[in-house]
Amino acid sequence: MLRIHFTAEDIARTTLAAEPDPLWEVLLSLHMLQVEDGPLAYGAWRQRMRRRLQREVVGPLAALAPPVGYSPDFLTPTSQSSDFGDAVDLMLSTPRHRVRRDLSLLKPNRTSVTWVRQLSEARPESLHRLGHSVRVYHRSALAAYWPSLRSAVQADNRHRMHQLTTGGVGSMLTGIHPQARWQGQVLEIPAFPDGEMRLNGRGLRLQPSYFCWKQPTKLMDDQLPPVLVFPVQYAGGLLHKERSSEDTQERLASLVGRTRATVLALTVEGATTTQLARSCSITLATASHQTAVLRDAGLIISQRRGKSVIHQATQLGHALLEGTDPWSGNTDLHESRLPSARSHCGP
């Protein structure tokens, strides 16, 4: 269990990020690319990336980001900017002694020993290769999905702010993990190995992340600015911005009806029945009927949270909105197989 000790000054300096951190998403998406966890949220993206990403790009990064165990702290520097270019520049300017120290804690496999050793020497050519790989990976694997990913993080931020205003700091902090506890200005999180983290007046940066899976994570070096990265509450499938065009939406509206297509689109970030009714200018009864049809078709799931029911698009629902085949991930909507939707295509 990790125990994070807060003082009054730490509570005053604790912040909640409203935007995704680009390098944390790079690192954690690399983790997800190498495992099979989270098939609903990450499955379509993962299969697509495994087909299109070049080994020359993924190999050097995967060597630094094993899905289990330690990933070097310098890969995710603390930055006040959410700009990807600024973040990469900051990472590449890490002092040589820190790069060497972090990489000494890494346990590379036999095929990557030479690359890790070269990088630990912080030679310009090695840093250039790292920067190039990160930029190409971000452009190929994340950039087209960034608006969808960003929306998920922003929605989580709004949810945490609601927890803060209605339940206080303790409620917001314990909300980041189902088993987290707030005990006398100490945040206890069983998901970690045993350890004590003393903030000592520095505060804590809380960073929601789309690609963080199930458990929060943090930097190993407690002397670095404290950050706690945690999963967004609702990680639906990612939408590819090139596939969410007006043409695709029009075809979907023709298939299932404009109201139903709009309701489905609104469930990407998660929405209550009341929110759907208000956004679509329909009655609560009509909204309930539309969500029932979408749920029966396997396009959304509905989960109760307090007095409300949250509706969230499934992988198949995202595939409809993207205009892709949920089995192959790259087929236009009018060419896709849609067995679950055929019997529920009314308005």
Rosetta silent file (secondary structure, phi, psi, omega in degrees, C-alpha in Angstrom):
SEQUENCE: MLRIHFTAEDIARTTLAAEPDPLWEVLLSLHMLQVEDGPLAYGAWRQRMRRRLQREVVGPLAALAPPVGYSPDFLTPTSQSSDFGDAVDLMLSTPRHRVRRDLSLLKPNRTSVTWVRQLSEARPESLHRLGHSVRVYHRSALAAYWPSLRSAVQADNRHRMHQLTTGGVGSMLTGIHPQARWQGQVLEIPAFPDGEMRLNGRGLRLQPSYFCWKQPTKLMDDQLPPVLVFPVQYAGGLLHKERSSEDTQERLASLVGRTRATVLALTVEGATTTQLARSCSITLATASHQTAVLRDAGLIISQRRGKSVIHQATQLGHALLEGTDPWSGNTDLHESRLPSARSHCGP
SCORE:     score description
SCORE:     0.000 S_00000001
   1 L     0.000  132.930  174.372    0.000    0.000    0.000 S_00000001
   2 E   -90.619  131.737  177.435    1.236    3.489   -0.879 S_00000001
   3 E  -116.934  114.874 -179.406    0.655    6.114    1.789 S_00000001
   4 E  -101.643  118.866 -174.689    0.874    9.723    0.564 S_00000001
   5 E   -94.061  122.452  178.680    1.292   12.203    3.416 S_00000001
   6 L  -106.792  141.385  164.716   -0.284   15.631    2.977 S_00000001
   7 L  -103.259  173.900  176.609    0.232   18.744    5.029 S_00000001
   8 H   -59.422  -36.702  179.075   -2.142   21.707    4.918 S_00000001
   9 H   -67.626  -37.253  177.801    0.300   23.348    2.509 S_00000001
  10 H   -63.424  -43.005  179.417    0.298   20.250    0.293 S_00000001
  11 H   -61.094  -40.500 -179.883   -3.499   20.291    0.078 S_00000001
  12 H   -66.217  -28.150 -176.805   -3.376   23.973   -0.886 S_00000001
  13 H   -99.922    1.003  178.849   -0.851   23.211   -3.645 S_00000001
  14 L   -73.848  133.880 -177.987   -2.492   20.071   -5.031 S_00000001
  15 E  -124.427  156.367  178.007   -3.687   20.538   -8.610 S_00000001
  16 E  -120.708  117.413 -177.275   -5.902   18.577  -10.985 S_00000001
  17 L   -67.704  137.464  177.773   -4.879   18.563  -14.653 S_00000001
  18 L   -97.938   -8.720 -177.887   -7.578   19.539  -17.121 S_00000001
  19 L  -127.202  153.490  175.477   -5.654   18.308  -20.171 S_00000001
  20 L   -67.572  147.675  174.241   -3.915   15.011  -21.019 S_00000001
  21 L   -89.001  117.841 -171.812   -0.158   14.896  -20.526 S_00000001
  22 H   -60.304  -39.699 -176.541    1.272   13.996  -23.962 S_00000001
  23 H   -79.851  -29.436  172.126    4.305   12.027  -22.772 S_00000001
  24 H   -65.026  -38.822  178.630    2.404   10.102  -20.111 S_00000001
  25 H   -68.293  -36.127  174.517   -0.066    9.091  -22.843 S_00000001
  26 H   -60.356  -51.661 -176.934    2.842    8.074  -25.089 S_00000001
  27 H   -61.582  -50.840 -174.460    4.374    5.942  -22.331 S_00000001
  28 H   -71.555  -29.837  174.872    1.166    4.332  -21.112 S_00000001
  29 H   -68.863  -33.673  173.814   -0.117    3.694  -24.640 S_00000001
  30 H   -62.281  -39.371  175.234    3.158    1.867  -25.330 S_00000001
  31 H   -59.429  -49.021 -176.267    2.387   -0.308  -22.314 S_00000001
  32 H   -66.679  -27.530  179.712   -1.114   -1.049  -23.642 S_00000001
  33 H   -66.711  -24.596 -173.806    0.266   -1.808  -27.106 S_00000001
  34 L   -99.022    0.137 -179.334    2.278   -4.707  -25.660 S_00000001
  35 L  -127.577 -175.588  179.081   -0.488   -6.419  -23.664 S_00000001
  36 L  -116.696   12.446 -177.826   -4.068   -7.560  -24.208 S_00000001
  37 L   -67.874  158.149  174.487   -5.692   -5.709  -21.295 S_00000001
  38 L    57.317   54.143 -175.994   -8.742   -3.511  -21.747 S_00000001
  39 H   -62.736  -32.301 -178.456  -10.101   -5.027  -24.984 S_00000001
  40 H   -69.554  -47.987 -176.152  -13.203   -2.811  -25.007 S_00000001
  41 H   -77.709  -36.763 -169.731  -11.404    0.496  -24.557 S_00000001
  42 H  -116.961   -7.527 -170.986   -8.148   -0.247  -26.385 S_00000001
  43 H   -59.624  -49.755 -177.383   -8.743   -3.294  -28.579 S_00000001
  44 H   -65.339  -42.887  177.987   -9.579   -1.586  -31.891 S_00000001
  45 H   -61.960  -44.434 -176.297   -6.809    0.998  -31.473 S_00000001
  46 H   -63.393  -45.810 -179.719   -4.283   -1.673  -30.495 S_00000001
  47 H   -64.131  -38.960  178.595   -5.002   -3.938  -33.457 S_00000001
  48 H   -64.335  -42.952 -178.581   -4.835   -1.015  -35.851 S_00000001
  49 H   -68.846  -36.089  179.246   -1.502    0.159  -34.437 S_00000001
  50 H   -65.025  -26.931  178.179    0.031   -3.307  -34.512 S_00000001
  51 H   -81.329  -34.701 -168.349   -0.692   -3.436  -38.226 S_00000001
  52 H  -102.984  -25.255 -176.095    0.539    0.016  -39.183 S_00000001
  53 L   -75.796  138.590 -179.552    3.396    0.976  -36.841 S_00000001
  54 L   -82.529  143.835  179.921    6.896    0.225  -38.061 S_00000001
  55 H   -59.778  -33.710 -179.075    9.220   -1.882  -35.924 S_00000001
  56 H   -63.732  -25.824  179.041   11.933    0.762  -36.319 S_00000001
  57 H   -87.843  -48.531 -174.294    9.697    3.220  -34.464 S_00000001
  58 H   -74.653  -37.009 -174.616    8.137    0.987  -31.824 S_00000001
  59 H   -54.018  -54.426 -179.166   11.215   -1.133  -31.024 S_00000001
  60 H   -61.574  -33.510 -179.180   13.398    1.574  -29.401 S_00000001
  61 H   -77.640  -40.785  179.092   10.432    2.891  -27.412 S_00000001
  62 H   -62.590  -32.143  177.836    9.128   -0.508  -26.304 S_00000001
  63 H   -63.449  -29.143 -179.904   12.620   -1.295  -24.965 S_00000001
  64 H   -92.777  -10.812 -174.323   12.270    1.709  -22.641 S_00000001
  65 L  -130.484   64.636  177.102    8.633    1.057  -21.750 S_00000001
  66 L   -63.653  141.975 -176.259    8.120   -2.558  -20.665 S_00000001
  67 L   -66.973  -20.289  177.382    4.461   -3.145  -19.748 S_00000001
  68 L  -125.189  133.080  178.798    5.481   -4.589  -16.367 S_00000001
  69 L   101.917 -159.828 -170.755    8.115   -3.066  -14.131 S_00000001
  70 L   -83.998  135.828  167.985   10.029    0.166  -14.269 S_00000001
  71 L  -117.088  134.975 -173.343    9.941    2.739  -17.063 S_00000001
  72 L   -54.918  134.926 -178.468   12.544    5.541  -16.779 S_00000001
  73 H   -61.332  -32.400 -173.872   11.260    8.669  -15.039 S_00000001
  74 H   -68.064  -13.395  178.231   12.901   11.025  -17.525 S_00000001
  75 H   -71.114  -18.378 -178.531   10.484    9.863  -20.240 S_00000001
  76 L  -129.838   69.929 -178.910    7.669   11.755  -18.504 S_00000001
  77 L   -68.234  150.481  177.347    9.083   15.086  -17.272 S_00000001
  78 L   -76.028  125.103 -177.419    6.858   17.409  -15.283 S_00000001
  79 L  -135.901  145.466  176.195    5.761   20.273  -17.499 S_00000001
  80 L   -84.838   -5.134 -178.404    3.354   23.157  -17.085 S_00000001
  81 L  -108.792  141.913  175.640    2.580   22.938  -20.808 S_00000001
  82 L   -95.639    8.631  179.398    0.356   20.378  -22.507 S_00000001
  83 L   -75.606  129.494 -176.277    2.089   21.049  -25.841 S_00000001
  84 H   -63.222  -44.436 -179.106    3.675   17.895  -27.251 S_00000001
  85 H   -60.536  -43.143  177.811    6.665   19.665  -28.802 S_00000001
  86 H   -62.037  -40.912 -178.378    7.523   21.433  -25.542 S_00000001
  87 H   -64.446  -42.439  179.414    7.254   18.147  -23.645 S_00000001
  88 H   -64.958  -43.360  178.476    9.626   16.342  -26.027 S_00000001
  89 H   -59.683  -40.737  179.305   12.155   19.185  -25.834 S_00000001
  90 H   -65.596  -41.326  178.315   12.012   19.034  -22.041 S_00000001
  91 H   -61.401  -44.891 -177.052   12.545   15.258  -22.060 S_00000001
  92 H   -72.045  -14.806  178.069   15.556   15.528  -24.368 S_00000001
  93 L   -95.135    9.160  177.266   17.105   18.218  -22.158 S_00000001
  94 L   -57.390  133.131  179.044   17.191   15.929  -19.112 S_00000001
  95 L   -54.523  143.271 -175.285   20.649   16.157  -17.464 S_00000001
  96 H   -57.054  -38.596 -177.166   22.947   13.341  -18.518 S_00000001
  97 H   -66.025  -31.623  177.273   23.439   12.062  -14.979 S_00000001
  98 H   -72.500  -40.629  177.152   19.678   11.628  -14.574 S_00000001
  99 H   -59.950  -45.955 -179.134   19.346    9.777  -17.875 S_00000001
 100 H   -63.176  -43.372 -179.237   22.195    7.463  -16.856 S_00000001
 101 H   -64.556  -46.085 -179.325   20.742    6.877  -13.392 S_00000001
 102 H   -61.680  -43.965 -177.793   17.228    6.147  -14.671 S_00000001
 103 H   -70.583  -22.484  177.104   18.454    3.741  -17.347 S_00000001
 104 H   -67.784  -20.110  179.832   20.607    1.916  -14.803 S_00000001
 105 L   -88.961  -10.075 -178.738   17.344    0.818  -13.141 S_00000001
 106 L   -82.883  146.672  178.042   15.960   -0.576  -16.375 S_00000001
 107 L  -116.370   83.913 -176.316   16.322   -4.259  -17.205 S_00000001
 108 L   -72.988  155.280  174.299   16.453   -4.396  -21.026 S_00000001
 109 L   -77.780  174.051 -172.501   16.182   -7.610  -22.969 S_00000001
 110 H   -62.067  -33.605 -175.766   19.170   -8.905  -24.933 S_00000001
 111 H   -75.770  -15.066 -176.737   18.156   -7.291  -28.204 S_00000001
 112 H  -114.514    6.058 -178.631   17.980   -3.795  -26.709 S_00000001
 113 H   -59.215  -45.184 -177.987   21.036   -3.771  -24.435 S_00000001
 114 H   -63.062  -45.010  179.713   23.163   -1.883  -26.964 S_00000001
 115 H   -61.455  -44.748  180.000   20.490    0.755  -27.590 S_00000001
 116 H   -65.023  -39.474  178.562   19.933    1.358  -23.862 S_00000001
 117 H   -64.363  -43.572  178.760   23.688    1.615  -23.267 S_00000001
 118 H   -62.564  -41.015 -179.890   24.069    4.138  -26.090 S_00000001
 119 H   -67.892  -35.941 -179.886   21.187    6.197  -24.770 S_00000001
 120 H   -63.683  -21.905  177.265   22.600    6.155  -21.235 S_00000001
 121 L   -82.749   -5.520  176.991   25.667    7.934  -22.618 S_00000001
 122 L    52.571   38.762  175.883   23.318   10.708  -23.799 S_00000001
 123 L   -70.602  147.443 -178.603   25.113   11.058  -27.114 S_00000001
 124 H   -54.347  -40.642 -178.404   23.460   13.517  -29.519 S_00000001
 125 H   -66.951  -34.151  178.278   22.761   10.807  -32.091 S_00000001
 126 H   -70.677  -42.296  177.890   21.052    8.598  -29.464 S_00000001
 127 H   -65.400  -36.269  177.162   18.933   11.469  -28.171 S_00000001
 128 H   -63.418  -42.479  179.230   18.031   12.359  -31.750 S_00000001
 129 H   -63.206  -41.714  178.631   16.892    8.784  -32.360 S_00000001
 130 H   -62.633  -49.041 -179.535   14.783    8.844  -29.183 S_00000001
 131 H   -61.089  -41.622  178.806   13.205   12.173  -30.079 S_00000001
 132 H   -62.549  -44.604 -178.923   12.518   11.046  -33.645 S_00000001
 133 H   -63.068  -42.663 -179.621   10.908    7.795  -32.467 S_00000001
 134 H   -64.591  -42.562 -178.729    8.668    9.591  -29.950 S_00000001
 135 H   -66.207  -44.005  179.964    7.558   12.159  -32.532 S_00000001
 136 H   -66.079  -41.694  179.096    6.798    9.560  -35.210 S_00000001
 137 H   -61.851  -46.398 -179.809    4.978    7.344  -32.696 S_00000001
 138 H   -60.714  -44.933 -179.321    2.875   10.251  -31.446 S_00000001
 139 H   -64.355  -38.505 -174.917    2.016   11.321  -34.984 S_00000001
 140 H   -83.378  -37.642 -170.081    1.150    7.759  -36.085 S_00000001
 141 H  -103.828  -23.760 -172.011   -0.521    6.338  -32.971 S_00000001
 142 H  -122.931  -33.680 -170.531   -2.031    9.240  -31.032 S_00000001
 143 H   -56.752  -44.268 -177.593   -2.417   12.454  -33.024 S_00000001
 144 H   -69.266  -20.399 -179.642   -5.504   11.363  -34.969 S_00000001
 145 H   -99.987   -2.893 -171.303   -7.146   10.188  -31.740 S_00000001
 146 H   -59.581  -42.619  178.188   -6.115   13.167  -29.626 S_00000001
 147 H   -57.590  -40.425  178.665   -9.452   15.064  -29.770 S_00000001
 148 H   -68.385  -45.114  178.427  -11.272   11.958  -28.519 S_00000001
 149 H   -61.360  -44.488  179.942   -8.630   11.243  -25.871 S_00000001
 150 H   -61.914  -39.656  178.646   -8.644   14.889  -24.783 S_00000001
 151 H   -63.128  -38.881  178.908  -12.430   14.859  -24.443 S_00000001
 152 H   -64.448  -41.969  179.084  -12.240   11.821  -22.151 S_00000001
 153 H   -67.629  -41.181  179.328   -9.679   13.524  -19.887 S_00000001
 154 H   -65.128  -38.130  176.995  -11.672   16.754  -19.812 S_00000001
 155 H   -64.237  -39.613  177.449  -14.832   14.837  -18.915 S_00000001
 156 H   -65.360  -39.547  177.514  -12.967   13.140  -16.078 S_00000001
 157 H   -58.908  -43.628  178.766  -11.707   16.513  -14.869 S_00000001
 158 H   -62.673  -39.036  178.578  -15.291   17.775  -14.682 S_00000001
 159 H   -63.847  -43.661  179.613  -16.288   14.681  -12.736 S_00000001
 160 H   -65.996  -38.085  178.542  -13.442   15.172  -10.222 S_00000001
 161 H   -64.994  -34.891  175.137  -14.298   18.840   -9.813 S_00000001
 162 H   -64.562  -41.526  176.371  -17.866   17.801   -9.028 S_00000001
 163 H   -60.750  -40.406 -179.243  -16.505   15.436   -6.378 S_00000001
 164 H   -64.308  -45.724 -175.684  -14.431   18.279   -4.943 S_00000001
 165 H   -73.318  -27.780 -177.907  -17.313   20.735   -4.747 S_00000001
 166 H   -97.635  -26.631 -175.709  -19.795   18.232   -3.306 S_00000001
 167 H  -126.521   -6.140  178.675  -17.563   16.065   -1.091 S_00000001
 168 L    90.897  178.880 -176.401  -14.317   17.956   -0.506 S_00000001
 169 H   -60.310  -42.935 -178.720  -10.665   17.143   -1.156 S_00000001
 170 H   -60.343  -39.552  178.877  -10.856   13.740    0.516 S_00000001
 171 H   -64.664  -42.265  179.521  -13.727   12.671   -1.725 S_00000001
 172 H   -65.362  -42.612 -177.533  -11.851   13.714   -4.853 S_00000001
 173 H   -67.262  -42.793 -179.082   -8.644   11.950   -3.794 S_00000001
 174 H   -72.998  -17.569  179.731  -10.308    8.676   -2.836 S_00000001
 175 L   -71.870   -9.620 -176.919  -12.269    8.742   -6.089 S_00000001
 176 L   -79.810  -12.718  177.548   -9.165    7.925   -8.117 S_00000001
 177 L  -152.882  138.561 -175.908   -9.213    4.263   -7.044 S_00000001
 178 L   -57.832  -28.434 -176.924  -12.040    2.082   -5.664 S_00000001
 179 L  -104.990    6.697  179.830   -9.986    1.026   -2.629 S_00000001
 180 L   -68.945  145.290  179.500   -8.302    4.352   -1.878 S_00000001
 181 E  -132.343  147.533  176.625   -8.844    5.778    1.621 S_00000001
 182 E  -111.155  107.883 -174.235   -8.336    9.223    3.162 S_00000001
 183 L  -123.146  101.379  174.490   -7.101    8.775    6.710 S_00000001
 184 L    53.562   53.093 -179.894   -6.082   11.854    8.680 S_00000001
 185 L    66.871   24.229  173.014   -4.428   13.727    5.785 S_00000001
 186 E  -125.469  125.172  176.131   -2.897   10.512    4.430 S_00000001
 187 E   -92.967  119.811 -178.962   -4.083    9.050    1.128 S_00000001
 188 E  -107.291  125.907 -178.315   -3.798    5.255    1.170 S_00000001
 189 E  -126.874  105.365 -177.152   -3.831    3.389   -2.155 S_00000001
 190 L   -63.885  -17.576 -175.166   -3.618   -0.431   -1.921 S_00000001
 191 L   -65.049  -15.731 -177.574   -2.795   -0.742   -5.651 S_00000001
 192 L   -99.412  160.305  167.050    0.886    0.087   -4.946 S_00000001
 193 L   -62.738  162.882 -179.569    3.641   -1.832   -3.168 S_00000001
 194 L   -59.495  132.594  179.496    4.222   -0.749    0.424 S_00000001
 195 E  -177.166  158.214  178.117    5.754    2.704    0.581 S_00000001
 196 E  -117.455  132.545  178.529    5.578    6.173    2.107 S_00000001
 197 E  -124.320  112.808 -178.199    5.464    9.326   -0.028 S_00000001
 198 E  -105.298  119.953 -175.392    5.929   12.605    1.828 S_00000001
 199 L   -76.832  -30.483  174.201    5.031   15.657   -0.168 S_00000001
 200 L    53.619   44.065  174.772    6.723   18.073    2.254 S_00000001
 201 L    84.196    0.054 -177.496    4.840   21.122    1.076 S_00000001
 202 L   -83.636  -15.225 -174.403    5.341   20.511   -2.654 S_00000001
 203 L    76.635 -178.478 -178.010    1.728   19.569   -3.321 S_00000001
 204 L  -139.063  131.540  174.430    0.627   16.837   -5.717 S_00000001
 205 E   -91.709  119.542  177.554   -0.258   17.003   -9.390 S_00000001
 206 E   -95.924  120.868 -172.740   -3.218   14.748  -10.171 S_00000001
 207 E  -121.542  103.677  173.977   -3.115   13.704  -13.817 S_00000001
 208 E   -66.698  143.679 -178.418   -6.057   11.863  -15.423 S_00000001
 209 E  -139.055  135.162  177.108   -4.910    9.564  -18.233 S_00000001
 210 L   -69.368  -42.337 -173.796   -6.803    7.724  -20.947 S_00000001
 211 L   -89.518   -0.745  172.575   -4.201    4.965  -21.339 S_00000001
 212 L   -72.572  126.622 -171.077   -3.623    4.412  -17.618 S_00000001
 213 L  -111.976  114.109  172.044   -5.234    1.020  -16.999 S_00000001
 214 L    70.375  -52.554 -172.747   -6.980    0.120  -13.714 S_00000001
 215 L  -112.558  143.544  172.655   -4.243    1.258  -11.298 S_00000001
 216 L   -64.923  163.943  177.023   -2.706    4.690  -10.674 S_00000001
 217 E  -143.123  166.372 -178.794    1.009    5.148  -11.310 S_00000001
 218 E  -153.945  174.382  173.439    3.721    7.607  -10.325 S_00000001
 219 L   -72.687  149.845  177.852    7.390    8.428  -10.769 S_00000001
 220 L   -74.451  -39.379 -176.276    9.809    6.201   -8.878 S_00000001
 221 L   -79.580  108.023 -178.589   12.030    9.053   -7.719 S_00000001
 222 L   -72.248   -6.353  177.081   10.197   10.800   -4.874 S_00000001
 223 L   -83.083  -15.974  175.959   12.598   13.745   -5.131 S_00000001
 224 L   -76.852  159.732  178.166   11.042   14.741   -8.455 S_00000001
 225 L   -51.853  125.903 -173.541    7.911   16.939   -8.482 S_00000001
 226 L   -66.762  132.181  175.725    5.146   14.636   -7.175 S_00000001
 227 E  -141.016  139.857  175.465    2.610   13.434   -9.721 S_00000001
 228 E  -123.725  114.449 -178.594   -0.075   10.772   -9.474 S_00000001
 229 E   -98.182  131.156 -175.266   -1.405    9.517  -12.799 S_00000001
 230 E  -138.722  158.104 -176.753   -4.732    7.708  -12.656 S_00000001
 231 E   -69.961  142.734  169.800   -7.259    6.210  -15.101 S_00000001
 232 L   -64.086  153.445 -174.098  -10.120    8.307  -16.388 S_00000001
 233 L   -67.445  -40.632 -178.764  -13.394    7.022  -15.055 S_00000001
 234 L  -122.649  105.084  179.105  -14.921    6.172  -18.423 S_00000001
 235 L  -105.773   82.440  174.288  -12.492    5.001  -21.113 S_00000001
 236 L   -75.704  174.502  178.764  -14.678    4.260  -24.114 S_00000001
 237 L   -62.047  150.039 -178.830  -13.093    3.404  -27.442 S_00000001
 238 L   -80.007  140.649  175.406  -11.109    6.169  -29.147 S_00000001
 239 L   -95.069  133.967  176.064  -12.555    7.975  -32.151 S_00000001
 240 L   -85.257  121.496 -172.063  -10.309    8.569  -35.154 S_00000001
 241 H   -62.154  -29.699  179.264  -10.834   12.197  -36.192 S_00000001
 242 H   -72.653  -17.100 -179.241  -10.508   11.368  -39.881 S_00000001
 243 H   -98.674   -7.183 -178.411  -13.332    8.897  -39.528 S_00000001
 244 L   -99.818   42.323 -177.615  -15.711   11.218  -37.639 S_00000001
 245 L   -78.874  166.329  178.456  -16.471   13.299  -40.725 S_00000001
 246 H   -62.384  -34.853 -179.581  -19.826   14.815  -41.628 S_00000001
 247 H   -62.440  -43.916  178.619  -20.152   12.257  -44.420 S_00000001
 248 H   -63.312  -43.046 -179.797  -19.820    9.369  -41.980 S_00000001
 249 H   -64.133  -37.565  178.758  -22.318   10.965  -39.607 S_00000001
 250 H   -65.815  -41.447  178.638  -24.792   11.478  -42.441 S_00000001
 251 H   -64.228  -39.719  178.339  -24.504    7.829  -43.487 S_00000001
 252 H   -65.461  -41.463  178.141  -25.010    6.746  -39.887 S_00000001
 253 H   -61.681  -37.713  177.822  -28.055    9.012  -39.559 S_00000001
 254 H   -66.268  -31.337 -177.061  -29.488    7.447  -42.698 S_00000001
 255 H   -77.906  -47.788 -172.117  -28.920    4.002  -41.219 S_00000001
 256 H  -115.097   -4.477 -176.792  -30.306    4.404  -37.684 S_00000001
 257 L   100.112  144.466 -174.144  -32.104    7.759  -37.752 S_00000001
 258 H   -64.881  -42.711 -178.697  -30.779   11.211  -36.917 S_00000001
 259 H   -63.704  -45.374 -178.374  -31.976   11.282  -33.307 S_00000001
 260 H   -66.331  -37.628  177.361  -30.575    7.859  -32.529 S_00000001
 261 H   -64.347  -38.934  178.755  -27.259    8.710  -34.215 S_00000001
 262 H   -67.143  -42.725  177.838  -27.032   11.904  -32.142 S_00000001
 263 H   -59.651  -44.331  179.441  -27.799   10.020  -28.926 S_00000001
 264 H   -61.409  -44.031 -179.930  -25.085    7.488  -29.757 S_00000001
 265 H   -61.722  -35.625 -178.347  -22.542   10.248  -30.466 S_00000001
 266 H   -72.086  -16.631 -179.647  -23.325   11.912  -27.130 S_00000001
 267 L   -86.040   -0.607  179.046  -22.509    8.705  -25.247 S_00000001
 268 L   -58.674  -43.956 -179.719  -18.850    8.781  -26.329 S_00000001
 269 L   -92.527   -2.616 -175.616  -17.955   10.803  -23.222 S_00000001
 270 L    90.018  129.252 -178.834  -20.734    9.283  -21.133 S_00000001
 271 E  -151.040  147.777  175.798  -24.101   10.964  -20.599 S_00000001
 272 E   -83.381  166.952  178.050  -27.156   10.575  -18.360 S_00000001
 273 H   -61.575  -39.595  178.739  -30.661   10.121  -19.722 S_00000001
 274 H   -63.072  -43.539  178.880  -31.505   13.665  -18.639 S_00000001
 275 H   -63.319  -39.549  178.517  -28.457   15.078  -20.447 S_00000001
 276 H   -65.066  -43.214  179.643  -29.375   13.164  -23.612 S_00000001
 277 H   -61.984  -43.020 -178.586  -32.956   14.417  -23.483 S_00000001
 278 H   -67.552  -44.342 -176.830  -31.817   18.009  -23.004 S_00000001
 279 H   -67.476  -32.324 -177.106  -29.137   17.875  -25.711 S_00000001
 280 H   -97.322   -1.237 -178.134  -31.483   16.283  -28.270 S_00000001
 281 L    56.279   47.064  177.319  -34.553   18.329  -27.287 S_00000001
 282 L  -126.913  167.687 -179.967  -36.579   15.171  -26.683 S_00000001
 283 L   -75.905  162.870  176.612  -38.580   13.912  -23.718 S_00000001
 284 H   -61.265  -38.155  179.876  -37.104   11.698  -21.026 S_00000001
 285 H   -63.524  -41.423  178.467  -39.337    8.858  -22.189 S_00000001
 286 H   -66.331  -41.558  177.964  -38.024    9.189  -25.749 S_00000001
 287 H   -61.300  -42.663  178.291  -34.424    9.338  -24.511 S_00000001
 288 H   -62.401  -39.811  178.318  -34.996    6.191  -22.443 S_00000001
 289 H   -64.631  -44.060 -179.394  -36.461    4.433  -25.481 S_00000001
 290 H   -62.985  -43.534 -179.892  -33.508    5.417  -27.676 S_00000001
 291 H   -67.404  -33.566  177.918  -30.943    4.226  -25.121 S_00000001
 292 H   -63.940  -42.353  178.826  -32.848    0.952  -24.685 S_00000001
 293 H   -65.443  -44.670  179.421  -32.683    0.294  -28.435 S_00000001
 294 H   -64.468  -38.143  179.610  -28.982    1.187  -28.592 S_00000001
 295 H   -67.555  -43.057  178.599  -28.249   -0.974  -25.542 S_00000001
 296 H   -63.107  -29.748  179.532  -30.141   -3.966  -26.993 S_00000001
 297 L   -82.494   -3.809 -179.509  -28.090   -3.560  -30.184 S_00000001
 298 L    79.516   17.216 -177.432  -24.839   -3.679  -28.190 S_00000001
 299 L   -91.664  -20.921  176.441  -23.935   -0.100  -29.110 S_00000001
 300 E  -139.531  161.427  167.639  -23.962    1.308  -25.571 S_00000001
 301 E  -120.665  153.690 -178.948  -23.761    0.096  -22.000 S_00000001
 302 E  -126.454  129.697 -178.479  -25.641    1.690  -19.118 S_00000001
 303 E  -131.268  136.592  179.271  -24.365    1.836  -15.540 S_00000001
 304 E   -80.054  134.717  174.125  -26.026    3.344  -12.482 S_00000001
 305 E  -133.606  103.261 -174.572  -24.098    6.015  -10.592 S_00000001
 306 L    66.282 -126.606  179.903  -25.998    7.308   -7.593 S_00000001
 307 L   -90.096   -3.710 -176.563  -29.438    8.401   -8.748 S_00000001
 308 E  -108.911  160.579  173.262  -28.378    8.661  -12.400 S_00000001
 309 E  -114.974  124.109  179.720  -27.695    6.142  -15.148 S_00000001
 310 E   -95.959  127.606  177.487  -24.605    6.788  -17.306 S_00000001
 311 E  -103.369  130.930 -175.293  -24.765    5.618  -20.908 S_00000001
 312 E  -133.427  134.260  179.675  -21.413    4.884  -22.616 S_00000001
 313 E   -65.810  139.330  175.602  -20.680    3.842  -26.205 S_00000001
 314 L   -87.785 -179.431  177.827  -19.237    0.342  -26.654 S_00000001
 315 H   -60.459  -40.526  178.683  -16.536   -0.672  -29.139 S_00000001
 316 H   -66.477  -39.039  176.906  -19.240   -1.488  -31.698 S_00000001
 317 H   -62.546  -41.833  176.621  -20.871    1.873  -31.064 S_00000001
 318 H   -63.653  -37.791 -179.912  -17.553    3.618  -31.614 S_00000001
 319 H   -62.535  -39.635  176.637  -17.035    1.649  -34.820 S_00000001
 320 H   -62.683  -43.572 -178.558  -20.350    2.961  -36.149 S_00000001
 321 H   -69.025  -34.019  179.483  -19.405    6.519  -35.254 S_00000001
 322 H   -77.056  -22.889 -172.046  -15.934    6.138  -36.785 S_00000001
 323 L    77.593   32.734 -179.512  -17.225    4.520  -39.936 S_00000001
 324 L  -120.494  162.899  173.669  -14.978    1.499  -39.410 S_00000001
 325 L   -82.209  121.640 -178.843  -15.419   -2.243  -39.270 S_00000001
 326 L   -65.123  -14.898  178.971  -15.129   -3.295  -35.585 S_00000001
 327 L   -90.969  -35.038 -178.572  -13.453   -6.541  -36.681 S_00000001
 328 L  -109.062  -22.450  174.699  -10.820   -5.115  -39.017 S_00000001
 329 L    78.537    3.127 -177.117  -10.732   -1.499  -37.852 S_00000001
 330 L  -143.280   24.796 -177.901  -10.189    0.024  -41.309 S_00000001
 331 L  -108.509  140.202  178.011  -13.280   -0.486  -43.463 S_00000001
 332 L   -63.220  154.444 -175.635  -15.717    2.268  -44.454 S_00000001
 333 H   -57.468  -42.573 -176.164  -19.151    2.146  -42.868 S_00000001
 334 H   -71.053   -7.579  175.983  -20.992    1.333  -46.085 S_00000001
 335 H  -106.157   -2.544 -172.109  -18.744   -1.719  -46.471 S_00000001
 336 L   -80.655  156.354  171.411  -18.972   -2.845  -42.844 S_00000001
 337 L   -89.629  128.883 -174.831  -20.789   -5.828  -41.424 S_00000001
 338 L  -131.932   61.106 -174.249  -23.356   -4.621  -38.896 S_00000001
 339 L   -64.155  -34.813 -176.831  -25.194   -7.675  -37.592 S_00000001
 340 L   -73.373  -23.976 -174.549  -26.076   -6.168  -34.211 S_00000001
 341 L   -94.648  -14.588 -171.305  -27.575   -3.012  -35.734 S_00000001
 342 H   -63.459  -36.832 -176.845  -29.660   -4.501  -38.549 S_00000001
 343 H   -87.968    3.419 -178.505  -32.661   -5.355  -36.400 S_00000001
 344 H  -135.515   56.004 -174.161  -32.588   -1.983  -34.624 S_00000001
 345 L  -112.468   23.842  178.137  -32.367    0.560  -37.405 S_00000001
 346 L   -75.919  175.325 -178.924  -35.533    2.536  -36.751 S_00000001
 347 L   -71.415    0.000    0.000  -35.541    6.290  -36.085 S_00000001
